[in-house]
Amino acid sequence: MSDRDINLTQSAPTNEKQTTLDKASDYGYEKVRSSFTKSFALAIYAGIFISIAFVFYLSVTTGSGGAPWGIIRLVGGIAFSLGLILVIVCGGELFTSTVLSTVGWAQGRFNTAQLLKCWGRVYLGNFVGTMALLGLVMAAKLYQLDGGEWGIHAMTIAQGKLKYDWSQAFALGILCNFLVCLATWMTFTSKDSIGKSLLVILPVAMFVSSGFEHSIANMFMVPLGLAIKAVSDPAFYIAHGHLASDFSQLTFYNFIVHNLIPVTLGNIFGGGILVGLGYWSIDQKKDDKKELDQAVTAQNR
């Protein structure tokens, strides 16, 4: 039996009543031990679900310029929560919640190489899913909705995601996945699908309405803007009061360097470290104190 097999057969905590941390540990353990085929397929679905949610967001916020800014963003955020609800209820491997597997890693249930392989296949699967839905959206010509305002709105949002410097994008990624992983963490306390769905709505609505950055959502949103830009002629821009040069910052290079890389790293830090390892370290301190108290009690006997 290999070291990998030994590590992956480490059992879950045997307490009859599992704590939320135990459930989080099992959550990551199951993801790491999953076969490549199953994990990759579920990751594709998750990428599709998140992309569908962004289509929903675009559809409910297009043409809303006269409405209060905060209300529109709240409505859009609630619409976008559909993505995480689909992932949780229908089943999917989403990179931003998969980083919670740091709990099982910290407990020694699998090693660093296994953790990174899991993250890598889920990230790649999510990308394939976002590209699949992007192809369908472009084939359906959804960018022509509302006389083309849908497409202009999509490009505006996509370019807006590229305006941040590296540190700002990293911080926005931290804030986003702090909330996504807290939402996922809360679902460990519920046993039914309705309860889980309700628990994730407000955290997701909050991060979307506040403009926090989600790496997998951006894998769909920015390439969508790039694709619409590629098929649009000058007349399209002029008809909506724009010039092609208004979207000059919307480039593949800017997307990778100024958004995807720092946001992905921020997502890992916000979810995997602040939430996953944060709660694990608190639990460790509780255990250490309990052991110390037991040792002092035994010594005083």
C-alpha positions as CSV (number, residue, x, y, z in Angstrom):
1,M,0.0,0.0,0.0
2,S,1.4,3.4,-1.0
3,D,1.8,6.5,1.3
4,R,-1.1,8.0,-0.7
5,D,-3.3,5.1,0.0
6,I,-2.4,5.1,3.7
7,N,-3.1,8.9,4.0
8,L,-6.4,8.7,2.2
9,T,-7.7,5.9,4.4
10,Q,-7.4,7.9,7.5
11,S,-10.7,7.8,9.1
12,A,-13.0,10.6,10.1
13,P,-13.4,11.6,13.8
14,T,-15.3,8.8,15.6
15,N,-17.3,11.0,17.9
16,E,-21.0,10.1,17.7
17,K,-21.9,13.8,17.5
18,Q,-19.7,15.5,14.9
19,T,-18.8,19.1,15.3
20,T,-19.0,21.6,12.4
21,L,-15.2,21.3,12.1
22,D,-15.5,17.5,11.8
23,K,-18.0,18.0,9.0
24,A,-15.7,20.5,7.3
25,S,-12.9,18.0,7.5
26,D,-15.0,15.3,6.0
27,Y,-16.1,17.7,3.3
28,G,-12.5,18.2,2.2
29,Y,-11.5,14.6,2.7
30,E,-14.2,13.4,0.3
31,K,-13.1,15.9,-2.3
32,V,-9.4,14.8,-2.1
33,R,-10.2,11.1,-2.2
34,S,-12.6,11.4,-5.1
35,S,-11.5,10.0,-8.5
36,F,-10.2,12.4,-11.1
37,T,-13.1,11.6,-13.5
38,K,-15.8,12.2,-10.9
39,S,-14.2,15.3,-9.4
40,F,-13.5,16.8,-12.8
41,A,-17.0,16.2,-14.1
42,L,-18.5,17.8,-11.0
43,A,-16.2,20.7,-11.4
44,I,-17.4,21.2,-14.9
45,Y,-20.9,21.4,-13.6
46,A,-19.9,23.9,-10.9
47,G,-18.3,26.1,-13.6
48,I,-21.6,26.0,-15.6
49,F,-23.7,26.7,-12.5
50,I,-21.6,29.8,-11.6
51,S,-21.8,31.0,-15.2
52,I,-25.5,30.6,-15.3
53,A,-25.8,32.7,-12.2
54,F,-23.8,35.5,-13.9
55,V,-26.1,35.3,-16.9
56,F,-29.0,35.8,-14.4
57,Y,-27.2,38.7,-12.8
58,L,-26.7,40.4,-16.1
59,S,-30.3,39.9,-17.2
60,V,-31.8,41.4,-14.0
61,T,-29.4,44.4,-13.8
62,T,-29.3,45.4,-17.5
63,G,-31.2,48.6,-18.2
64,S,-31.5,49.6,-14.6
65,G,-29.5,52.8,-14.7
66,G,-32.4,54.9,-13.2
67,A,-32.8,52.7,-10.2
68,P,-31.0,53.1,-6.8
69,W,-27.4,51.8,-7.1
70,G,-27.6,49.7,-3.9
71,I,-30.9,48.1,-4.6
72,I,-29.9,47.0,-8.1
73,R,-26.7,45.5,-6.8
74,L,-28.7,43.7,-4.0
75,V,-31.1,42.3,-6.6
76,G,-28.2,41.2,-8.7
77,G,-26.5,39.6,-5.7
78,I,-29.6,37.6,-4.8
79,A,-29.8,36.5,-8.4
80,F,-26.2,35.4,-8.4
81,S,-26.7,33.3,-5.3
82,L,-28.4,30.8,-7.6
83,G,-24.9,29.6,-8.6
84,L,-23.8,28.4,-5.1
85,I,-27.3,27.0,-4.4
86,L,-27.0,24.9,-7.6
87,V,-23.6,23.7,-6.5
88,I,-24.7,22.7,-3.0
89,V,-28.0,21.2,-3.9
90,C,-27.4,19.6,-7.3
91,G,-23.8,18.7,-6.6
92,G,-20.6,20.3,-7.9
93,E,-17.0,20.9,-7.1
94,L,-16.3,24.6,-6.9
95,F,-12.8,25.7,-6.4
96,T,-13.6,28.6,-4.1
97,S,-15.4,26.3,-1.6
98,T,-13.0,23.4,-2.2
99,V,-10.2,25.4,-0.6
100,L,-11.9,24.5,2.7
101,S,-10.1,21.2,2.4
102,T,-7.3,22.9,4.3
103,V,-9.0,21.6,7.4
104,G,-8.5,18.0,6.6
105,W,-4.9,18.8,5.4
106,A,-4.2,20.5,8.7
107,Q,-5.5,17.4,10.6
108,G,-3.1,15.2,8.6
109,R,-5.7,13.3,6.7
110,F,-3.9,13.9,3.4
111,N,-0.7,15.5,2.3
112,T,0.1,18.7,0.5
113,A,0.6,17.1,-2.9
114,Q,-2.9,15.5,-2.7
115,L,-4.4,18.8,-1.6
116,L,-2.9,20.7,-4.6
117,K,-3.9,18.0,-7.1
118,C,-7.4,18.3,-5.9
119,W,-7.4,22.0,-6.2
120,G,-5.8,21.8,-9.6
121,R,-8.3,19.4,-11.2
122,V,-11.3,21.3,-9.7
123,Y,-9.9,24.7,-10.9
124,L,-9.4,23.2,-14.4
125,G,-12.8,21.6,-14.4
126,N,-14.4,24.9,-13.4
127,F,-12.7,26.6,-16.3
128,V,-14.0,24.0,-18.8
129,G,-17.5,24.5,-17.4
130,T,-17.3,28.3,-17.8
131,M,-16.0,28.0,-21.3
132,A,-18.8,25.6,-22.2
133,L,-21.5,28.0,-21.1
134,L,-19.7,30.9,-22.7
135,G,-19.9,29.1,-26.0
136,L,-23.7,28.5,-25.6
137,V,-24.3,32.1,-24.5
138,M,-22.4,33.4,-27.6
139,A,-24.2,30.9,-29.9
140,A,-27.5,32.0,-28.5
141,K,-26.5,35.7,-29.0
142,L,-27.7,36.7,-25.6
143,Y,-25.5,39.8,-26.0
144,Q,-28.2,41.2,-28.3
145,L,-30.9,41.2,-25.5
146,D,-32.5,44.6,-24.8
147,G,-31.3,45.9,-28.1
148,G,-27.7,45.1,-27.3
149,E,-27.7,46.8,-23.9
150,W,-27.1,43.3,-22.4
151,G,-23.8,43.0,-24.3
152,I,-22.6,46.5,-23.5
153,H,-23.4,45.9,-19.8
154,A,-21.4,42.7,-19.9
155,M,-18.4,44.4,-21.4
156,T,-18.6,47.3,-18.9
157,I,-18.6,44.9,-16.0
158,A,-15.8,42.8,-17.5
159,Q,-13.6,45.8,-18.0
160,G,-14.4,47.2,-14.6
161,K,-12.9,44.0,-13.1
162,L,-9.6,44.9,-14.7
163,K,-9.2,48.4,-13.2
164,Y,-7.7,47.2,-9.9
165,D,-4.1,47.1,-9.0
166,W,-2.7,43.7,-7.9
167,S,-3.0,44.3,-4.2
168,Q,-6.6,45.6,-4.5
169,A,-7.6,42.6,-6.6
170,F,-6.0,40.3,-4.0
171,A,-7.9,42.0,-1.2
172,L,-11.2,41.8,-3.0
173,G,-10.5,38.1,-3.6
174,I,-9.9,37.6,0.1
175,L,-13.2,39.3,1.0
176,C,-15.1,37.4,-1.5
177,N,-14.1,33.9,-0.5
178,F,-14.2,34.7,3.2
179,L,-17.9,35.1,2.6
180,V,-18.3,32.1,0.2
181,C,-16.6,29.8,2.6
182,L,-18.5,31.1,5.6
183,A,-21.7,30.4,3.6
184,T,-20.5,26.9,2.9
185,W,-19.5,26.4,6.5
186,M,-23.0,27.4,7.6
187,T,-24.4,24.6,5.4
188,F,-22.6,22.1,7.5
189,T,-25.1,22.9,10.3
190,S,-28.2,22.1,8.1
191,K,-29.5,18.7,7.0
192,D,-32.0,19.8,4.4
193,S,-31.6,21.4,1.0
194,I,-34.0,24.3,1.7
195,G,-32.1,25.2,4.8
196,K,-28.7,25.1,3.0
197,S,-30.1,27.2,0.1
198,L,-31.4,29.9,2.4
199,L,-28.1,30.0,4.4
200,V,-26.0,30.9,1.3
201,I,-28.2,33.7,-0.1
202,L,-27.2,36.6,2.0
203,P,-23.4,36.0,2.1
204,V,-23.4,35.6,-1.7
205,A,-25.6,38.7,-2.2
206,M,-23.3,40.6,0.1
207,F,-20.1,39.8,-1.7
208,V,-21.6,40.4,-5.2
209,S,-23.3,43.7,-4.2
210,S,-20.1,45.0,-2.6
211,G,-18.0,44.2,-5.7
212,F,-15.8,41.5,-4.2
213,E,-14.0,39.3,-6.7
214,H,-14.7,35.6,-7.4
215,S,-12.1,33.8,-9.6
216,I,-14.5,31.2,-11.1
217,A,-17.2,33.8,-11.8
218,N,-14.5,36.0,-13.5
219,M,-13.4,33.0,-15.6
220,F,-16.8,33.4,-17.3
221,M,-17.5,37.1,-17.0
222,V,-14.3,38.6,-18.4
223,P,-14.0,36.1,-21.3
224,L,-17.7,36.9,-22.1
225,G,-16.8,40.6,-22.4
226,L,-13.8,39.7,-24.6
227,A,-16.0,37.5,-26.8
228,I,-18.6,40.2,-27.2
229,K,-15.9,42.7,-28.0
230,A,-14.5,40.4,-30.7
231,V,-17.8,40.0,-32.5
232,S,-18.9,43.7,-32.2
233,D,-18.5,46.1,-35.1
234,P,-18.1,49.9,-34.7
235,A,-21.8,50.5,-35.5
236,F,-22.8,48.4,-32.4
237,Y,-20.7,50.7,-30.1
238,I,-22.0,53.9,-31.7
239,A,-25.6,52.7,-31.4
240,H,-25.2,52.6,-27.7
241,G,-23.2,55.8,-27.2
242,H,-19.7,54.2,-27.1
243,L,-16.6,53.8,-29.2
244,A,-14.6,50.6,-29.5
245,S,-11.7,52.4,-27.8
246,D,-13.8,52.7,-24.7
247,F,-13.1,49.1,-24.0
248,S,-9.4,49.1,-24.8
249,Q,-8.4,47.9,-21.4
250,L,-10.5,44.7,-21.9
251,T,-7.7,42.4,-23.0
252,F,-6.8,38.8,-22.2
253,Y,-3.4,39.8,-20.8
254,N,-5.0,42.3,-18.3
255,F,-7.5,39.6,-17.3
256,I,-4.8,37.0,-16.4
257,V,-2.3,39.4,-14.8
258,H,-4.4,42.0,-13.2
259,N,-7.4,39.9,-12.2
260,L,-7.3,36.1,-12.4
261,I,-4.0,35.5,-10.6
262,P,-4.4,37.9,-7.7
263,V,-8.1,37.1,-7.2
264,T,-7.4,33.3,-7.2
265,L,-4.6,33.8,-4.6
266,G,-6.9,36.0,-2.6
267,N,-9.7,33.4,-2.8
268,I,-7.3,30.8,-1.4
269,F,-6.2,33.0,1.5
270,G,-9.8,34.2,2.3
271,G,-11.3,30.7,2.3
272,G,-8.6,28.2,2.9
273,I,-6.6,30.2,5.5
274,L,-9.0,32.7,7.2
275,V,-12.0,30.4,7.4
276,G,-10.6,26.8,7.1
277,L,-7.3,27.1,9.1
278,G,-8.8,29.9,11.2
279,Y,-11.5,27.6,12.7
280,W,-9.1,24.7,12.9
281,S,-6.6,26.7,14.9
282,I,-9.4,27.8,17.3
283,D,-10.4,24.1,17.8
284,Q,-6.8,23.2,18.4
285,K,-6.5,25.7,21.2
286,K,-9.6,24.3,22.8
287,D,-8.1,20.8,22.6
288,D,-4.8,22.0,24.0
289,K,-6.5,23.8,26.9
290,K,-8.6,20.7,27.6
291,E,-5.5,18.5,27.7
292,L,-3.7,21.0,30.0
293,D,-6.7,21.0,32.3
294,Q,-6.8,17.2,32.4
295,A,-3.0,17.1,33.1
296,V,-3.3,19.6,36.0
297,T,-6.2,17.7,37.4
298,A,-4.3,14.4,37.2
299,Q,-1.3,16.0,38.9
300,N,-3.3,17.4,41.8
301,R,-4.8,14.1,42.6
